[in-house]
Amino acid sequence: MKAKALSAVATALLLAVMAVALPFSVPKLFGYQIYNVLTQSMEPAMPVGSAIYVKRCDPQALRQGEIITFRLSEATGLVE
């Protein structure tokens, strides 16, 4: 009986770890990068501490009002 209880606890812990890991691992398989909002610069739309998922897109597909991210290229100093 004690072995069944330990097995149930171990299974529950494994499921909990998987539930926490999935939002951080599965999106990467589809080309998303995960970032955290570190400053108040995106408030009120995204509060400090928010996790954001970013994926490259065609700039022509963007619409007014959409939130974007960008980064500077180390090689050229230009925005990618």
PyMOL Python script that loads the backbone (N, CA, C, O; Angstrom):
from pymol import cmd

cmd.read_pdbstr("""\
ATOM      1  N   MET A   1       0.829  -1.200   0.000  1.00  0.00           N
ATOM      2  CA  MET A   1       0.000   0.000   0.000  1.00  0.00           C
ATOM      3  C   MET A   1       0.871   1.261   0.000  1.00  0.00           C
ATOM      4  O   MET A   1       0.550   2.234  -0.682  1.00  0.00           O
ATOM      5  N   LYS A   2       1.961   1.248   0.755  1.00  0.00           N
ATOM      6  CA  LYS A   2       2.856   2.393   0.829  1.00  0.00           C
ATOM      7  C   LYS A   2       3.514   2.653  -0.538  1.00  0.00           C
ATOM      8  O   LYS A   2       3.725   3.803  -0.923  1.00  0.00           O
ATOM      9  N   ALA A   3       3.829   1.585  -1.252  1.00  0.00           N
ATOM     10  CA  ALA A   3       4.436   1.717  -2.574  1.00  0.00           C
ATOM     11  C   ALA A   3       3.469   2.381  -3.551  1.00  0.00           C
ATOM     12  O   ALA A   3       3.892   3.188  -4.379  1.00  0.00           O
ATOM     13  N   LYS A   4       2.185   2.057  -3.469  1.00  0.00           N
ATOM     14  CA  LYS A   4       1.189   2.682  -4.342  1.00  0.00           C
ATOM     15  C   LYS A   4       1.069   4.177  -4.059  1.00  0.00           C
ATOM     16  O   LYS A   4       0.940   4.986  -4.978  1.00  0.00           O
ATOM     17  N   ALA A   5       1.113   4.529  -2.787  1.00  0.00           N
ATOM     18  CA  ALA A   5       1.018   5.947  -2.406  1.00  0.00           C
ATOM     19  C   ALA A   5       2.235   6.707  -2.915  1.00  0.00           C
ATOM     20  O   ALA A   5       2.092   7.810  -3.444  1.00  0.00           O
ATOM     21  N   LEU A   6       3.432   6.141  -2.766  1.00  0.00           N
ATOM     22  CA  LEU A   6       4.643   6.799  -3.260  1.00  0.00           C
ATOM     23  C   LEU A   6       4.618   6.920  -4.781  1.00  0.00           C
ATOM     24  O   LEU A   6       5.050   7.930  -5.337  1.00  0.00           O
ATOM     25  N   SER A   7       4.116   5.895  -5.442  1.00  0.00           N
ATOM     26  CA  SER A   7       4.011   5.930  -6.889  1.00  0.00           C
ATOM     27  C   SER A   7       3.045   7.033  -7.335  1.00  0.00           C
ATOM     28  O   SER A   7       3.312   7.735  -8.310  1.00  0.00           O
ATOM     29  N   ALA A   8       1.945   7.181  -6.635  1.00  0.00           N
ATOM     30  CA  ALA A   8       0.972   8.216  -6.961  1.00  0.00           C
ATOM     31  C   ALA A   8       1.565   9.604  -6.748  1.00  0.00           C
ATOM     32  O   ALA A   8       1.336  10.505  -7.555  1.00  0.00           O
ATOM     33  N   VAL A   9       2.326   9.783  -5.669  1.00  0.00           N
ATOM     34  CA  VAL A   9       2.968  11.070  -5.398  1.00  0.00           C
ATOM     35  C   VAL A   9       4.013  11.369  -6.469  1.00  0.00           C
ATOM     36  O   VAL A   9       4.099  12.498  -6.954  1.00  0.00           O
ATOM     37  N   ALA A  10       4.802  10.369  -6.838  1.00  0.00           N
ATOM     38  CA  ALA A  10       5.821  10.556  -7.872  1.00  0.00           C
ATOM     39  C   ALA A  10       5.170  10.912  -9.206  1.00  0.00           C
ATOM     40  O   ALA A  10       5.666  11.779  -9.926  1.00  0.00           O
ATOM     41  N   THR A  11       4.082  10.262  -9.534  1.00  0.00           N
ATOM     42  CA  THR A  11       3.371  10.564 -10.776  1.00  0.00           C
ATOM     43  C   THR A  11       2.821  11.980 -10.757  1.00  0.00           C
ATOM     44  O   THR A  11       2.910  12.694 -11.756  1.00  0.00           O
ATOM     45  N   ALA A  12       2.262  12.389  -9.645  1.00  0.00           N
ATOM     46  CA  ALA A  12       1.727  13.745  -9.516  1.00  0.00           C
ATOM     47  C   ALA A  12       2.838  14.788  -9.658  1.00  0.00           C
ATOM     48  O   ALA A  12       2.649  15.812 -10.314  1.00  0.00           O
ATOM     49  N   LEU A  13       3.985  14.531  -9.050  1.00  0.00           N
ATOM     50  CA  LEU A  13       5.109  15.468  -9.166  1.00  0.00           C
ATOM     51  C   LEU A  13       5.608  15.542 -10.605  1.00  0.00           C
ATOM     52  O   LEU A  13       5.912  16.629 -11.099  1.00  0.00           O
ATOM     53  N   LEU A  14       5.695  14.413 -11.274  1.00  0.00           N
ATOM     54  CA  LEU A  14       6.138  14.395 -12.666  1.00  0.00           C
ATOM     55  C   LEU A  14       5.165  15.178 -13.549  1.00  0.00           C
ATOM     56  O   LEU A  14       5.593  15.956 -14.401  1.00  0.00           O
ATOM     57  N   LEU A  15       3.880  14.981 -13.352  1.00  0.00           N
ATOM     58  CA  LEU A  15       2.883  15.720 -14.122  1.00  0.00           C
ATOM     59  C   LEU A  15       2.957  17.219 -13.852  1.00  0.00           C
ATOM     60  O   LEU A  15       2.781  18.026 -14.766  1.00  0.00           O
ATOM     61  N   ALA A  16       3.216  17.592 -12.600  1.00  0.00           N
ATOM     62  CA  ALA A  16       3.338  19.010 -12.259  1.00  0.00           C
ATOM     63  C   ALA A  16       4.547  19.636 -12.943  1.00  0.00           C
ATOM     64  O   ALA A  16       4.459  20.748 -13.463  1.00  0.00           O
ATOM     65  N   VAL A  17       5.666  18.935 -12.947  1.00  0.00           N
ATOM     66  CA  VAL A  17       6.870  19.442 -13.619  1.00  0.00           C
ATOM     67  C   VAL A  17       6.618  19.586 -15.118  1.00  0.00           C
ATOM     68  O   VAL A  17       7.023  20.577 -15.726  1.00  0.00           O
ATOM     69  N   MET A  18       5.953  18.603 -15.708  1.00  0.00           N
ATOM     70  CA  MET A  18       5.644  18.673 -17.139  1.00  0.00           C
ATOM     71  C   MET A  18       4.710  19.835 -17.444  1.00  0.00           C
ATOM     72  O   MET A  18       4.875  20.515 -18.456  1.00  0.00           O
ATOM     73  N   ALA A  19       3.733  20.066 -16.579  1.00  0.00           N
ATOM     74  CA  ALA A  19       2.784  21.167 -16.792  1.00  0.00           C
ATOM     75  C   ALA A  19       3.492  22.517 -16.738  1.00  0.00           C
ATOM     76  O   ALA A  19       3.127  23.435 -17.471  1.00  0.00           O
ATOM     77  N   VAL A  20       4.496  22.645 -15.880  1.00  0.00           N
ATOM     78  CA  VAL A  20       5.247  23.895 -15.784  1.00  0.00           C
ATOM     79  C   VAL A  20       6.183  24.043 -16.985  1.00  0.00           C
ATOM     80  O   VAL A  20       6.370  25.155 -17.480  1.00  0.00           O
ATOM     81  N   ALA A  21       6.772  22.948 -17.459  1.00  0.00           N
ATOM     82  CA  ALA A  21       7.765  23.003 -18.535  1.00  0.00           C
ATOM     83  C   ALA A  21       7.142  23.196 -19.921  1.00  0.00           C
ATOM     84  O   ALA A  21       7.770  23.805 -20.787  1.00  0.00           O
ATOM     85  N   LEU A  22       5.943  22.703 -20.148  1.00  0.00           N
ATOM     86  CA  LEU A  22       5.345  22.760 -21.486  1.00  0.00           C
ATOM     87  C   LEU A  22       5.235  24.170 -22.065  1.00  0.00           C
ATOM     88  O   LEU A  22       5.583  24.363 -23.230  1.00  0.00           O
ATOM     89  N   PRO A  23       4.768  25.164 -21.305  1.00  0.00           N
ATOM     90  CA  PRO A  23       4.657  26.508 -21.898  1.00  0.00           C
ATOM     91  C   PRO A  23       6.002  27.114 -22.292  1.00  0.00           C
ATOM     92  O   PRO A  23       6.045  28.068 -23.068  1.00  0.00           O
ATOM     93  N   PHE A  24       7.095  26.572 -21.769  1.00  0.00           N
ATOM     94  CA  PHE A  24       8.419  27.102 -22.084  1.00  0.00           C
ATOM     95  C   PHE A  24       9.154  26.287 -23.139  1.00  0.00           C
ATOM     96  O   PHE A  24      10.115  26.780 -23.730  1.00  0.00           O
ATOM     97  N   SER A  25       8.732  25.068 -23.387  1.00  0.00           N
ATOM     98  CA  SER A  25       9.445  24.224 -24.338  1.00  0.00           C
ATOM     99  C   SER A  25       8.705  24.044 -25.658  1.00  0.00           C
ATOM    100  O   SER A  25       9.332  24.114 -26.715  1.00  0.00           O
ATOM    101  N   VAL A  26       7.428  23.821 -25.634  1.00  0.00           N
ATOM    102  CA  VAL A  26       6.674  23.561 -26.869  1.00  0.00           C
ATOM    103  C   VAL A  26       6.712  24.749 -27.832  1.00  0.00           C
ATOM    104  O   VAL A  26       6.908  24.528 -29.027  1.00  0.00           O
ATOM    105  N   PRO A  27       6.538  25.986 -27.388  1.00  0.00           N
ATOM    106  CA  PRO A  27       6.580  27.107 -28.345  1.00  0.00           C
ATOM    107  C   PRO A  27       7.901  27.191 -29.112  1.00  0.00           C
ATOM    108  O   PRO A  27       7.914  27.616 -30.267  1.00  0.00           O
ATOM    109  N   LYS A  28       9.005  26.793 -28.490  1.00  0.00           N
ATOM    110  CA  LYS A  28      10.301  26.838 -29.172  1.00  0.00           C
ATOM    111  C   LYS A  28      10.328  25.895 -30.366  1.00  0.00           C
ATOM    112  O   LYS A  28      11.034  26.148 -31.343  1.00  0.00           O
ATOM    113  N   LEU A  29       9.569  24.816 -30.295  1.00  0.00           N
ATOM    114  CA  LEU A  29       9.495  23.882 -31.417  1.00  0.00           C
ATOM    115  C   LEU A  29       8.850  24.523 -32.638  1.00  0.00           C
ATOM    116  O   LEU A  29       9.079  24.082 -33.765  1.00  0.00           O
ATOM    117  N   PHE A  30       8.050  25.554 -32.423  1.00  0.00           N
ATOM    118  CA  PHE A  30       7.353  26.235 -33.507  1.00  0.00           C
ATOM    119  C   PHE A  30       7.993  27.578 -33.861  1.00  0.00           C
ATOM    120  O   PHE A  30       7.377  28.396 -34.545  1.00  0.00           O
ATOM    121  N   GLY A  31       9.219  27.810 -33.403  1.00  0.00           N
ATOM    122  CA  GLY A  31       9.961  29.007 -33.787  1.00  0.00           C
ATOM    123  C   GLY A  31       9.766  30.222 -32.909  1.00  0.00           C
ATOM    124  O   GLY A  31      10.217  31.310 -33.268  1.00  0.00           O
ATOM    125  N   TYR A  32       9.116  30.077 -31.779  1.00  0.00           N
ATOM    126  CA  TYR A  32       8.908  31.217 -30.882  1.00  0.00           C
ATOM    127  C   TYR A  32      10.077  31.347 -29.918  1.00  0.00           C
ATOM    128  O   TYR A  32      10.671  30.351 -29.505  1.00  0.00           O
ATOM    129  N   GLN A  33      10.397  32.574 -29.567  1.00  0.00           N
ATOM    130  CA  GLN A  33      11.341  32.855 -28.495  1.00  0.00           C
ATOM    131  C   GLN A  33      10.545  33.421 -27.334  1.00  0.00           C
ATOM    132  O   GLN A  33       9.552  34.119 -27.536  1.00  0.00           O
ATOM    133  N   ILE A  34      10.979  33.123 -26.123  1.00  0.00           N
ATOM    134  CA  ILE A  34      10.251  33.560 -24.933  1.00  0.00           C
ATOM    135  C   ILE A  34      11.079  34.621 -24.209  1.00  0.00           C
ATOM    136  O   ILE A  34      12.268  34.434 -23.949  1.00  0.00           O
ATOM    137  N   TYR A  35      10.435  35.717 -23.897  1.00  0.00           N
ATOM    138  CA  TYR A  35      11.069  36.821 -23.171  1.00  0.00           C
ATOM    139  C   TYR A  35      10.195  37.216 -21.994  1.00  0.00           C
ATOM    140  O   TYR A  35       9.003  36.911 -21.961  1.00  0.00           O
ATOM    141  N   ASN A  36      10.794  37.893 -21.036  1.00  0.00           N
ATOM    142  CA  ASN A  36      10.047  38.477 -19.922  1.00  0.00           C
ATOM    143  C   ASN A  36      10.105  39.991 -20.053  1.00  0.00           C
ATOM    144  O   ASN A  36      11.125  40.553 -20.453  1.00  0.00           O
ATOM    145  N   VAL A  37       9.013  40.639 -19.715  1.00  0.00           N
ATOM    146  CA  VAL A  37       8.975  42.100 -19.692  1.00  0.00           C
ATOM    147  C   VAL A  37       9.663  42.535 -18.398  1.00  0.00           C
ATOM    148  O   VAL A  37       9.206  42.210 -17.302  1.00  0.00           O
ATOM    149  N   LEU A  38      10.762  43.270 -18.536  1.00  0.00           N
ATOM    150  CA  LEU A  38      11.580  43.634 -17.376  1.00  0.00           C
ATOM    151  C   LEU A  38      11.328  45.037 -16.845  1.00  0.00           C
ATOM    152  O   LEU A  38      11.643  45.338 -15.694  1.00  0.00           O
ATOM    153  N   THR A  39      10.757  45.896 -17.691  1.00  0.00           N
ATOM    154  CA  THR A  39      10.534  47.280 -17.269  1.00  0.00           C
ATOM    155  C   THR A  39       9.075  47.661 -17.512  1.00  0.00           C
ATOM    156  O   THR A  39       8.300  46.884 -18.071  1.00  0.00           O
ATOM    157  N   GLN A  40       8.722  48.854 -17.088  1.00  0.00           N
ATOM    158  CA  GLN A  40       7.351  49.342 -17.241  1.00  0.00           C
ATOM    159  C   GLN A  40       7.085  49.917 -18.627  1.00  0.00           C
ATOM    160  O   GLN A  40       6.023  50.493 -18.862  1.00  0.00           O
ATOM    161  N   SER A  41       8.026  49.769 -19.538  1.00  0.00           N
ATOM    162  CA  SER A  41       7.901  50.410 -20.851  1.00  0.00           C
ATOM    163  C   SER A  41       6.736  49.882 -21.682  1.00  0.00           C
ATOM    164  O   SER A  41       6.309  50.555 -22.620  1.00  0.00           O
ATOM    165  N   MET A  42       6.214  48.708 -21.370  1.00  0.00           N
ATOM    166  CA  MET A  42       5.118  48.144 -22.163  1.00  0.00           C
ATOM    167  C   MET A  42       3.780  48.198 -21.428  1.00  0.00           C
ATOM    168  O   MET A  42       2.782  47.667 -21.915  1.00  0.00           O
ATOM    169  N   GLU A  43       3.757  48.828 -20.275  1.00  0.00           N
ATOM    170  CA  GLU A  43       2.492  48.944 -19.533  1.00  0.00           C
ATOM    171  C   GLU A  43       1.614  49.989 -20.196  1.00  0.00           C
ATOM    172  O   GLU A  43       2.151  50.929 -20.782  1.00  0.00           O
ATOM    173  N   PRO A  44       0.334  49.883 -20.139  1.00  0.00           N
ATOM    174  CA  PRO A  44      -0.489  48.937 -19.399  1.00  0.00           C
ATOM    175  C   PRO A  44      -0.779  47.645 -20.164  1.00  0.00           C
ATOM    176  O   PRO A  44      -1.380  46.725 -19.608  1.00  0.00           O
ATOM    177  N   ALA A  45      -0.360  47.561 -21.438  1.00  0.00           N
ATOM    178  CA  ALA A  45      -0.678  46.371 -22.229  1.00  0.00           C
ATOM    179  C   ALA A  45      -0.035  45.111 -21.652  1.00  0.00           C
ATOM    180  O   ALA A  45      -0.650  44.045 -21.635  1.00  0.00           O
ATOM    181  N   MET A  46       1.206  45.239 -21.179  1.00  0.00           N
ATOM    182  CA  MET A  46       1.931  44.092 -20.627  1.00  0.00           C
ATOM    183  C   MET A  46       2.656  44.521 -19.359  1.00  0.00           C
ATOM    184  O   MET A  46       3.630  45.272 -19.425  1.00  0.00           O
ATOM    185  N   PRO A  47       2.193  44.055 -18.215  1.00  0.00           N
ATOM    186  CA  PRO A  47       2.834  44.449 -16.962  1.00  0.00           C
ATOM    187  C   PRO A  47       4.208  43.818 -16.777  1.00  0.00           C
ATOM    188  O   PRO A  47       4.519  42.792 -17.383  1.00  0.00           O
ATOM    189  N   VAL A  48       5.017  44.435 -15.944  1.00  0.00           N
ATOM    190  CA  VAL A  48       6.341  43.905 -15.609  1.00  0.00           C
ATOM    191  C   VAL A  48       6.182  42.463 -15.125  1.00  0.00           C
ATOM    192  O   VAL A  48       5.292  42.153 -14.333  1.00  0.00           O
ATOM    193  N   GLY A  49       7.062  41.591 -15.617  1.00  0.00           N
ATOM    194  CA  GLY A  49       7.031  40.184 -15.233  1.00  0.00           C
ATOM    195  C   GLY A  49       6.267  39.301 -16.206  1.00  0.00           C
ATOM    196  O   GLY A  49       6.298  38.076 -16.080  1.00  0.00           O
ATOM    197  N   SER A  50       5.583  39.899 -17.175  1.00  0.00           N
ATOM    198  CA  SER A  50       4.841  39.106 -18.154  1.00  0.00           C
ATOM    199  C   SER A  50       5.796  38.299 -19.020  1.00  0.00           C
ATOM    200  O   SER A  50       6.888  38.764 -19.348  1.00  0.00           O
ATOM    201  N   ALA A  51       5.383  37.090 -19.390  1.00  0.00           N
ATOM    202  CA  ALA A  51       6.116  36.299 -20.370  1.00  0.00           C
ATOM    203  C   ALA A  51       5.510  36.596 -21.733  1.00  0.00           C
ATOM    204  O   ALA A  51       4.290  36.587 -21.891  1.00  0.00           O
ATOM    205  N   ILE A  52       6.366  36.861 -22.720  1.00  0.00           N
ATOM    206  CA  ILE A  52       5.872  37.118 -24.067  1.00  0.00           C
ATOM    207  C   ILE A  52       6.516  36.127 -25.028  1.00  0.00           C
ATOM    208  O   ILE A  52       7.677  35.748 -24.870  1.00  0.00           O
ATOM    209  N   TYR A  53       5.748  35.719 -26.016  1.00  0.00           N
ATOM    210  CA  TYR A  53       6.204  34.780 -27.028  1.00  0.00           C
ATOM    211  C   TYR A  53       6.358  35.552 -28.329  1.00  0.00           C
ATOM    212  O   TYR A  53       5.419  36.204 -28.784  1.00  0.00           O
ATOM    213  N   VAL A  54       7.544  35.478 -28.929  1.00  0.00           N
ATOM    214  CA  VAL A  54       7.881  36.284 -30.098  1.00  0.00           C
ATOM    215  C   VAL A  54       8.271  35.356 -31.246  1.00  0.00           C
ATOM    216  O   VAL A  54       9.016  34.395 -31.057  1.00  0.00           O
ATOM    217  N   LYS A  55       7.755  35.659 -32.439  1.00  0.00           N
ATOM    218  CA  LYS A  55       8.105  34.897 -33.634  1.00  0.00           C
ATOM    219  C   LYS A  55       8.319  35.872 -34.780  1.00  0.00           C
ATOM    220  O   LYS A  55       7.597  36.859 -34.917  1.00  0.00           O
ATOM    221  N   ARG A  56       9.316  35.582 -35.598  1.00  0.00           N
ATOM    222  CA  ARG A  56       9.566  36.432 -36.764  1.00  0.00           C
ATOM    223  C   ARG A  56       8.363  36.405 -37.695  1.00  0.00           C
ATOM    224  O   ARG A  56       7.657  35.402 -37.797  1.00  0.00           O
ATOM    225  N   CYS A  57       8.147  37.518 -38.366  1.00  0.00           N
ATOM    226  CA  CYS A  57       7.042  37.585 -39.322  1.00  0.00           C
ATOM    227  C   CYS A  57       7.422  38.524 -40.452  1.00  0.00           C
ATOM    228  O   CYS A  57       8.414  39.248 -40.372  1.00  0.00           O
ATOM    229  N   ASP A  58       6.636  38.502 -41.482  1.00  0.00           N
ATOM    230  CA  ASP A  58       6.809  39.399 -42.611  1.00  0.00           C
ATOM    231  C   ASP A  58       6.326  40.780 -42.176  1.00  0.00           C
ATOM    232  O   ASP A  58       5.168  40.922 -41.784  1.00  0.00           O
ATOM    233  N   PRO A  59       7.166  41.784 -42.234  1.00  0.00           N
ATOM    234  CA  PRO A  59       6.745  43.123 -41.809  1.00  0.00           C
ATOM    235  C   PRO A  59       5.508  43.623 -42.553  1.00  0.00           C
ATOM    236  O   PRO A  59       4.733  44.406 -42.004  1.00  0.00           O
ATOM    237  N   GLN A  60       5.316  43.185 -43.782  1.00  0.00           N
ATOM    238  CA  GLN A  60       4.157  43.616 -44.558  1.00  0.00           C
ATOM    239  C   GLN A  60       2.852  43.062 -43.979  1.00  0.00           C
ATOM    240  O   GLN A  60       1.776  43.585 -44.268  1.00  0.00           O
ATOM    241  N   ALA A  61       2.944  42.001 -43.159  1.00  0.00           N
ATOM    242  CA  ALA A  61       1.744  41.386 -42.586  1.00  0.00           C
ATOM    243  C   ALA A  61       1.284  42.099 -41.317  1.00  0.00           C
ATOM    244  O   ALA A  61       0.200  41.814 -40.809  1.00  0.00           O
ATOM    245  N   LEU A  62       2.094  43.023 -40.801  1.00  0.00           N
ATOM    246  CA  LEU A  62       1.738  43.724 -39.562  1.00  0.00           C
ATOM    247  C   LEU A  62       0.611  44.710 -39.807  1.00  0.00           C
ATOM    248  O   LEU A  62       0.489  45.302 -40.879  1.00  0.00           O
ATOM    249  N   ARG A  63      -0.212  44.864 -38.769  1.00  0.00           N
ATOM    250  CA  ARG A  63      -1.324  45.813 -38.838  1.00  0.00           C
ATOM    251  C   ARG A  63      -1.145  46.875 -37.752  1.00  0.00           C
ATOM    252  O   ARG A  63      -0.477  46.647 -36.744  1.00  0.00           O
ATOM    253  N   GLN A  64      -1.739  48.004 -37.974  1.00  0.00           N
ATOM    254  CA  GLN A  64      -1.665  49.092 -37.010  1.00  0.00           C
ATOM    255  C   GLN A  64      -2.189  48.619 -35.661  1.00  0.00           C
ATOM    256  O   GLN A  64      -3.220  47.950 -35.592  1.00  0.00           O
ATOM    257  N   GLY A  65      -1.479  48.967 -34.590  1.00  0.00           N
ATOM    258  CA  GLY A  65      -1.894  48.625 -33.241  1.00  0.00           C
ATOM    259  C   GLY A  65      -1.281  47.341 -32.709  1.00  0.00           C
ATOM    260  O   GLY A  65      -1.384  47.065 -31.514  1.00  0.00           O
ATOM    261  N   GLU A  66      -0.641  46.544 -33.570  1.00  0.00           N
ATOM    262  CA  GLU A  66      -0.012  45.317 -33.100  1.00  0.00           C
ATOM    263  C   GLU A  66       1.274  45.643 -32.351  1.00  0.00           C
ATOM    264  O   GLU A  66       1.975  46.597 -32.686  1.00  0.00           O
ATOM    265  N   ILE A  67       1.570  44.853 -31.350  1.00  0.00           N
ATOM    266  CA  ILE A  67       2.788  45.038 -30.564  1.00  0.00           C
ATOM    267  C   ILE A  67       3.906  44.275 -31.246  1.00  0.00           C
ATOM    268  O   ILE A  67       3.737  43.114 -31.616  1.00  0.00           O
ATOM    269  N   ILE A  68       5.060  44.933 -31.414  1.00  0.00           N
ATOM    270  CA  ILE A  68       6.199  44.292 -32.071  1.00  0.00           C
ATOM    271  C   ILE A  68       7.415  44.326 -31.156  1.00  0.00           C
ATOM    272  O   ILE A  68       7.476  45.094 -30.197  1.00  0.00           O
ATOM    273  N   THR A  69       8.371  43.479 -31.478  1.00  0.00           N
ATOM    274  CA  THR A  69       9.680  43.540 -30.839  1.00  0.00           C
ATOM    275  C   THR A  69      10.710  43.659 -31.955  1.00  0.00           C
ATOM    276  O   THR A  69      10.434  43.311 -33.103  1.00  0.00           O
ATOM    277  N   PHE A  70      11.882  44.145 -31.618  1.00  0.00           N
ATOM    278  CA  PHE A  70      12.962  44.222 -32.592  1.00  0.00           C
ATOM    279  C   PHE A  70      14.268  44.118 -31.849  1.00  0.00           C
ATOM    280  O   PHE A  70      14.321  44.286 -30.630  1.00  0.00           O
ATOM    281  N   ARG A  71      15.324  43.841 -32.591  1.00  0.00           N
ATOM    282  CA  ARG A  71      16.649  43.800 -31.988  1.00  0.00           C
ATOM    283  C   ARG A  71      17.654  44.364 -32.979  1.00  0.00           C
ATOM    284  O   ARG A  71      17.431  44.356 -34.190  1.00  0.00           O
ATOM    285  N   LEU A  72      18.748  44.847 -32.446  1.00  0.00           N
ATOM    286  CA  LEU A  72      19.815  45.374 -33.290  1.00  0.00           C
ATOM    287  C   LEU A  72      20.731  44.227 -33.690  1.00  0.00           C
ATOM    288  O   LEU A  72      21.041  43.354 -32.879  1.00  0.00           O
ATOM    289  N   SER A  73      21.156  44.236 -34.929  1.00  0.00           N
ATOM    290  CA  SER A  73      22.105  43.255 -35.406  1.00  0.00           C
ATOM    291  C   SER A  73      23.486  43.615 -34.860  1.00  0.00           C
ATOM    292  O   SER A  73      23.916  44.762 -34.980  1.00  0.00           O
ATOM    293  N   GLU A  74      24.174  42.663 -34.270  1.00  0.00           N
ATOM    294  CA  GLU A  74      25.509  42.932 -33.732  1.00  0.00           C
ATOM    295  C   GLU A  74      26.493  43.264 -34.839  1.00  0.00           C
ATOM    296  O   GLU A  74      27.384  44.095 -34.657  1.00  0.00           O
ATOM    297  N   ALA A  75      26.334  42.615 -35.990  1.00  0.00           N
ATOM    298  CA  ALA A  75      27.290  42.803 -37.085  1.00  0.00           C
ATOM    299  C   ALA A  75      27.165  44.176 -37.727  1.00  0.00           C
ATOM    300  O   ALA A  75      28.175  44.812 -38.027  1.00  0.00           O
ATOM    301  N   THR A  76      25.949  44.638 -37.940  1.00  0.00           N
ATOM    302  CA  THR A  76      25.755  45.877 -38.702  1.00  0.00           C
ATOM    303  C   THR A  76      25.266  47.046 -37.873  1.00  0.00           C
ATOM    304  O   THR A  76      25.381  48.198 -38.293  1.00  0.00           O
ATOM    305  N   GLY A  77      24.723  46.764 -36.703  1.00  0.00           N
ATOM    306  CA  GLY A  77      24.129  47.836 -35.912  1.00  0.00           C
ATOM    307  C   GLY A  77      22.755  48.224 -36.419  1.00  0.00           C
ATOM    308  O   GLY A  77      22.150  49.167 -35.909  1.00  0.00           O
ATOM    309  N   LEU A  78      22.247  47.501 -37.427  1.00  0.00           N
ATOM    310  CA  LEU A  78      20.934  47.792 -37.996  1.00  0.00           C
ATOM    311  C   LEU A  78      19.869  46.948 -37.328  1.00  0.00           C
ATOM    312  O   LEU A  78      20.159  45.888 -36.771  1.00  0.00           O
ATOM    313  N   VAL A  79      18.649  47.417 -37.385  1.00  0.00           N
ATOM    314  CA  VAL A  79      17.517  46.690 -36.823  1.00  0.00           C
ATOM    315  C   VAL A  79      17.203  45.495 -37.704  1.00  0.00           C
ATOM    316  O   VAL A  79      17.142  45.615 -38.927  1.00  0.00           O
ATOM    317  N   GLU A  80      17.002  44.332 -37.072  1.00  0.00           N
ATOM    318  CA  GLU A  80      16.593  43.136 -37.810  1.00  0.00           C
ATOM    319  C   GLU A  80      15.094  43.031 -37.805  1.00  0.00           C
ATOM    320  O   GLU A  80      14.540  42.091 -38.374  1.00  0.00           O
TER     321      GLU A  80
END
""", "prot")
cmd.dss("prot")
cmd.show_as("cartoon", "prot")
cmd.util.cbc("prot")
cmd.orient("prot")
